[in-house]
Amino acid sequence: MSIHDRTFTSSFNRRKLMIGTAALSAGAALGRCGLRGALAQEATPGATPAAACGEPFDASRLSTVKMVTDGSQISVAIVPKLVHPFFEDTRKGAEEEAKKLGVDFQWVAPQTGDAAIQVKMIEDLVSKQVNAIVISPNDPASVIPVINDGLSKGILMMTFDSDSPDSDRVMYIGTNNKTAGKIQGDTMREALGGTGKVGIITGGLGALNLNERIDGFKETIGSGIEILEVVATDDDLQKGLGVSEALLRAHPDMNGVACVSATGGPTLAQVIQGPEFKDRDIKIVAFDDLEEVLRAIEDGIILATMVQRPVQMGVLSIQNANDIITKGFVPECALLDTGVTVVTKDNLKTYTK
């Protein structure tokens, strides 16, 4: 099977997998968790129709959550890592779903990936007593106190995109990042024929989701490929340009680069087209589908990118928060994998998210 034919959704290997068995069209017979799983995956043709559920839901964590069953409007706040084009898809998905359901939706985004600033924003939302807060943590440890505090005060606390597994968060909605990293490693190994030297461009060094992707990448890249260096952009597009230049200059024998956050692909693609590097033959495997990445795939600069489903992350965050708080819905799944698709020039015009 060639890399462009692959569509992946999978279990979280740290917990026992719970799998539903019916497609979305049979959702009424599934029960709510099966429907959620199907909704998470319907965006990609060829995706397995089973519910991507990786951790049994701990209903005891809902014991402190304030339910709103009298028809009153609820408020749900989503806090991404920072202002970044990747998270715009999440915002749009959440905003549209909130409008459908009559939910008061708040999007609270730090300007930079500063963990301390993000925590202060969440603390402010807790003090305002919104009904639910959904977070993509810059640092999984930094948000543990505020997540646990919010839950103790009756607020439904959830994560998306990047988890804080040691907190009391009620559920996580997003990519199984370890598996996504393994897929990226497989794609790079295949592209290099099993031998070579590669660099890794990440976003924030403390971001759990990115570190999980790197771990997965290292597991599948193979013994014949050397990882030269891991560099960080802090998910700052301007900083990413300098980081990309420095990485290319430091390793003239490097023939592959894996970008594990949305920032690395656009910045590296821009830099490598400059006169200093235009003759370098480097296989680039990126993450996410910002416009610059898709253009670089079309132009043959980037080989492939791992496309997540940020729209579904937003939709499912609002859906689950609304159903838990207003209907007493108890999900079966505490880890909901929204999956990834490997996008290359061959499926560039046909993939969906």
C-alpha atoms as one frame of an Amber mdcrd trajectory, in Angstrom:
protein
   0.000   0.000   0.000   1.473   3.399  -0.972   1.639   6.187   1.581  -1.059
   8.289  -0.091  -3.614   5.480   0.287  -3.412   5.393   4.055  -6.071   6.679
   6.403  -5.527   6.019  10.080  -7.607   5.994  13.226  -6.428   3.803  16.044
  -6.539   2.851  19.677  -4.614   4.536  22.457  -2.161   1.873  23.547  -1.847
   3.001  27.166  -5.424   1.994  27.966  -7.599  -0.939  26.959  -9.271  -0.278
  23.617 -13.052  -0.163  23.488 -14.375  -0.367  19.930 -17.835   0.193  18.514
 -18.822  -1.743  15.429 -21.335   0.147  13.343 -21.105   2.937  10.795 -22.604
   6.391  11.234 -25.671   5.400   9.243 -26.465   2.881  11.993 -25.793   5.415
  14.751 -29.256   5.179  16.255 -28.591   1.562  17.127 -25.156   2.243  18.511
 -25.813   4.411  21.504 -24.200   7.776  21.997 -20.533   6.747  22.167 -20.708
   4.887  18.859 -22.305   7.906  17.217 -19.597  10.186  18.591 -16.896   7.899
  17.209 -18.512   7.800  13.805 -18.847  11.581  13.761 -15.176  11.867  14.621
 -14.216   9.866  11.560 -16.810  10.592   8.906 -14.700  13.410   7.457 -12.289
  11.042   5.715 -13.337   8.558   3.027 -11.993   5.088   3.836 -11.735   5.665
   7.568 -12.731   2.694   9.680 -16.341   3.191  10.843 -15.662   1.844  14.341
 -15.735   4.240  17.271 -12.179   5.319  18.044 -12.459   4.985  21.791  -9.362
   4.454  23.902 -10.200   4.867  27.587 -13.304   3.924  29.558 -15.066   7.013
  30.858 -14.775   7.615  34.612 -18.293   8.736  35.533 -17.173   9.644  39.069
 -15.445  12.713  37.627 -18.864  14.142  36.827 -19.945  14.101  40.470 -18.943
  17.740  41.002 -20.037  19.078  37.598 -22.985  21.454  37.763 -25.737  20.185
  35.476 -28.098  22.582  33.674 -31.313  20.732  32.872 -33.852  23.567  32.994
 -33.307  24.702  29.423 -31.016  27.606  30.341 -28.218  28.459  27.936 -24.805
  27.083  28.886 -21.404  28.650  28.201 -18.462  26.670  26.815 -14.981  28.169
  26.498 -12.224  26.668  24.345  -8.619  27.631  25.110  -6.093  26.654  22.389
  -2.345  26.792  22.920  -2.032  30.110  21.115  -3.241  32.190  18.192  -2.280
  30.042  15.205  -3.824  29.193  11.817  -4.174  25.515  12.787  -6.584  26.324
  15.592  -8.805  28.432  13.330 -10.373  25.232  12.003 -11.178  24.177  15.566
 -12.706  27.559  16.276 -14.876  27.403  13.151 -16.097  23.891  13.907 -16.915
  24.792  17.505 -18.562  28.073  16.567 -20.852  26.453  14.003 -21.842  23.643
  16.360 -22.467  26.065  19.232 -24.757  28.099  16.985 -26.724  24.956  16.096
 -27.119  23.950  19.732 -27.717  27.426  21.185 -24.541  27.317  23.271 -22.779
  30.505  24.366 -19.324  29.900  22.880 -16.134  31.675  23.958 -12.779  31.377
  22.193  -9.949  32.457  24.496  -6.533  32.233  22.812  -3.145  33.341  24.188
  -1.090  35.355  21.716   1.945  33.100  22.300   2.515  29.592  23.596   3.320
  30.803  27.102   2.074  28.212  29.600   1.804  30.707  32.464  -0.337  33.116
  30.424  -2.576  30.267  29.337  -3.087  29.184  32.956  -4.064  32.737  33.946
  -6.661  32.824  31.173  -8.129  29.528  32.373  -8.169  30.763  35.964 -10.131
  33.801  34.796 -12.683  31.563  33.095 -13.003  29.480  36.263 -13.664  32.642
  38.270 -16.386  33.599  35.779 -18.033  30.208  36.330 -18.479  29.227  32.717
 -20.082  25.792  32.431 -17.296  24.044  30.524 -13.671  24.719  29.585 -11.869
  22.752  26.863  -8.083  23.213  26.756  -5.128  22.401  24.496  -2.344  22.687
  27.097   1.004  24.225  26.232   2.426  22.241  29.141   0.438  19.288  30.532
   1.763  19.745  34.065   1.094  23.493  34.233  -2.671  23.083  33.835  -3.175
  20.297  36.391  -3.993  22.619  39.334  -6.403  24.801  37.354  -8.143  21.818
  35.738  -8.617  20.145  39.114  -9.740  23.422  40.682 -12.279  24.075  37.929
 -13.731  20.604  38.254 -14.042  20.989  42.030 -16.041  24.181  41.437 -18.614
  22.541  39.190 -17.060  23.255  35.792 -16.733  20.523  33.175 -13.013  20.404
  32.323 -11.899  18.728  29.089  -8.864  18.742  26.794  -8.450  18.680  23.014
  -5.512  18.473  20.598  -3.026  17.985  23.482  -3.869  16.172  26.709  -3.077
  16.587  30.400  -3.445  12.919  31.383  -2.340  13.352  35.001  -5.060  15.899
  35.701  -8.688  15.149  36.537  -9.872  16.273  33.107 -13.069  14.485  32.185
 -12.121  13.581  28.604  -9.695  14.239  25.749 -10.785  14.761  22.135  -8.135
  14.747  19.433  -5.395  12.876  17.646  -3.690   9.818  19.077  -0.375  11.588
  18.780   1.921   8.629  19.442   0.322   6.702  16.599   0.385   9.766  14.330
   4.136   9.999  14.977   4.554   6.335  14.079   2.754   6.935  10.800   5.021
   9.903  10.099   8.073   7.740  10.838   6.811   5.028   8.489   6.265   7.621
   5.771   9.776   9.063   6.164  11.436   5.633   6.263   9.633   4.630   3.061
  10.603   7.903   1.370  14.299   7.490   2.242  14.461   3.799   1.420  15.379
   2.936   4.983  18.671   4.863   5.202  19.585   8.490   5.776  19.970  11.350
   8.238  17.015  13.425   9.419  16.196  16.389  11.581  13.009  17.042  13.536
  11.327  20.431  13.829   8.900  20.640  16.739   6.823  23.450  18.219   7.066
  23.822  21.994   9.498  21.503  23.757   7.048  21.012  26.643   3.990  20.175
  24.517   2.863  16.632  25.321   1.218  16.031  21.949   4.367  16.995  20.028
   6.624  14.912  22.271   4.322  11.933  21.765   4.633  12.392  18.010   8.433
  12.483  18.289   8.395   9.301  20.401   6.228   7.561  17.814   8.447   8.798
  14.965  11.566   7.424  16.658   9.910   4.039  17.126   9.220   3.492  13.430
  11.919   5.427  11.584  14.175   2.377  11.606  17.756   1.658  12.616  19.144
   2.744   9.258  18.108   6.391   9.714  19.955   8.674  12.122  18.132  11.490
  13.902  20.600  14.375  13.908  18.809  17.024  15.966  15.464  18.154  17.362
  14.854  21.919  17.120  11.904  24.001  18.344  10.009  26.916  16.797   7.771
  27.557  19.827   5.066  27.549  17.146   6.157  31.036  16.155   6.186  31.333
  12.353   8.834  34.059  12.352  11.106  32.115  14.711  10.522  29.045  12.565
  12.269  30.661   9.617  15.466  31.135  11.614  15.261  27.670  13.155  14.826
  26.087   9.715  17.797  27.982   8.286  20.016  27.007  11.207  19.050  23.339
  10.945  19.844  23.200   7.221  23.183  24.975   7.680  24.234  22.778  10.595
  23.669  19.528   8.707  24.694  19.665   5.039  24.396  15.857   4.822  20.801
  15.779   6.118  18.363  14.306   3.600  15.104  14.336   5.543  13.155  16.572
   7.925  10.058  15.695   9.937   7.941  18.631  11.099   5.757  17.515  14.018
   3.776  20.722  14.485   1.879  22.909  12.037   4.592  25.595  12.043   7.588
  23.650  10.736   6.202  22.771   7.315   5.418  26.305   6.106   8.649  27.802
   7.447  10.926  25.044   6.160   9.243  25.089   2.746   9.886  28.817   2.467
  13.501  28.616   3.588  14.484  25.667   1.409  13.427  27.553  -1.716  15.998
  30.272  -1.030  19.215  30.488  -3.108  21.367  29.035  -0.302  19.444  25.755
  -0.150  17.750  25.387  -3.557  20.019  22.498  -4.586  19.435  20.455  -1.434
  17.529  17.200  -1.952  15.561  16.799   1.277  12.437  14.752   1.891  10.051
  16.768   4.055   7.197  15.127   5.931   5.064  17.775   7.614   2.076  17.983
   9.948  -1.311  19.591   9.268  -2.601  21.280   6.161  -1.966  24.992   6.281
  -2.235  26.605   2.873   1.544  26.952   2.551   2.012  23.227   3.166  -0.543
  22.218   0.550   1.037  24.564  -1.970   4.475  23.096  -1.201   3.133  19.557
  -1.753   1.698  20.608  -5.101   5.054  22.149  -6.042   6.986  19.023  -4.999
   8.781  20.691  -2.081   7.026  18.748   0.686   6.481  15.027   0.148   3.587
  14.423   2.547   1.774  15.840   5.550  -0.161  14.271   8.408  -3.598  15.913
   8.360  -5.542  15.963  11.606  -9.227  16.774  12.021  -9.308  20.076  13.920
 -12.830  20.884  12.730 -14.073  17.672  14.330 -12.169  18.503  17.517 -14.201
  21.694  17.793 -17.516  20.078  16.867 -17.092  17.157  19.262 -15.925  19.398
  22.108 -19.140  21.432  21.939 -21.353  18.374  21.395 -19.986  16.425  24.335
 -19.958  19.408  26.693 -23.545  20.271  25.812 -24.834  16.708  26.136 -23.058
  16.045  29.433 -24.211  19.265  31.096 -27.746  19.599  29.728 -28.782  15.972
  29.213 -26.778  14.075  31.804 -25.073  12.163  29.003 -22.324   9.822  30.263
 -19.906   8.965  27.426 -18.331   5.539  27.231 -15.102   7.052  25.955 -12.697
   9.346  27.793 -10.124   9.402  24.988 -11.660  10.010  21.576  -9.229   9.641
  18.664 -10.166  11.833  15.708  -7.499  10.261  13.467  -5.065  11.457  10.783
  -4.757  11.120   7.018  -1.484  11.026   5.075  -1.843  13.627   2.314   0.473
  13.653  -0.714   0.237  15.088  -4.214  -1.845  12.045  -5.203  -4.760  12.770
  -2.860  -4.237  16.498  -2.421  -7.478  17.411  -4.195  -9.652  14.692  -2.686
  -8.919  14.431   1.064 -11.337  15.939   3.559 -11.148  16.740   7.253
